[in-house]
Amino acid sequence: MKIITTVLEMQTEMREKKKSLKSIGFVPTMGFLHEGHIRLLRKARAETDIVVLSIFVNPLQFGPNEDLDKYPRDFDRDKEIALREEVDYLFFPSNTEMYPKSSSVKVVVQERTEVLCGKSRPGHFDGVATVLTKLFNIVLPDSVYMGMKDAQQVAVVDGLISDFHFPITLVPVDTVREEDGLAKSSRNVNLSPSERSEATVLFESLNMAGSLINRGERSPKVIVSEIEKLILSKSRGKIDYIEVLSYPELKQIEILEGKIIIALAVKFEHARLIDNIVLNTHELS
Ligand code: AMP
């Protein structure tokens, strides 16, 4: 595995690989790797010739009062995991390498951001789209692997790739969970023991909503209010949002029909957690 820290070296290497018609699979992350990231790496390993992992905690996608400083980091551990997972290139740039001067251009996401995390984290997806545009031009991937845990991010990147004609296939990967259902997240380490046990209510409430829909409930309002009741009864976390929308358009709906997402965000003292399920009412058992 080669560890690269400069844009120029990364681009030069990838250009060379392209000449030999090798396919490049890319997994962008902010590090502190867990099994969710590992699932993406394994899929990339199985489907492409060269696997590139990037680790970069992108300041541009954090708001002024968010957890940029508290974001967990452990490069040595990440390096071991990357080696074990047979990553070919680990791109680990510094902030000044990625943002050497004040930017004259940034990417602004105009759709699919007025809801969910886009609404509660203004500017977040502009930061994500800007850094991914840079990373795509540095890594020159054929495919990019991204987790459905961040379903809105997948929807936004889908728009970025198609609007900017990046010759890249986006591969969404299902959410990897702890045994008790909590979605794996680098931020889970910031939960206190009691918050950690309360946090299982996020997935429990999504499952409960899934069962209601299976039994014929079609009102987004009812679904949202049932989820809210369950979360409030079992956790001290503050609900940031609970929304039921069409997917991937992320439009408000009056009646549940077709492919939809039920997504929520709950703020604990030191970590804000998100989770979602996507389902299709035409494909219910
Ligand atoms: P992050 O390091 O949190 O920016 O995540 C990097 C990538 O890993 C993103 O595409 C995430 O959606 C994905 N990811 C994070 N957690 C999970 C998970 N529990 N299951 C699947 N993918 C995940």
Residues whose N, C-alpha, C, O or C-beta is under 5 A from the ligand:
A	BS01	AMP	P28 T29 M30 G31 G36 H37 Y145 M146 G147 M148 K149 D150 V173 D174 T175 V176 A183 K184 S185
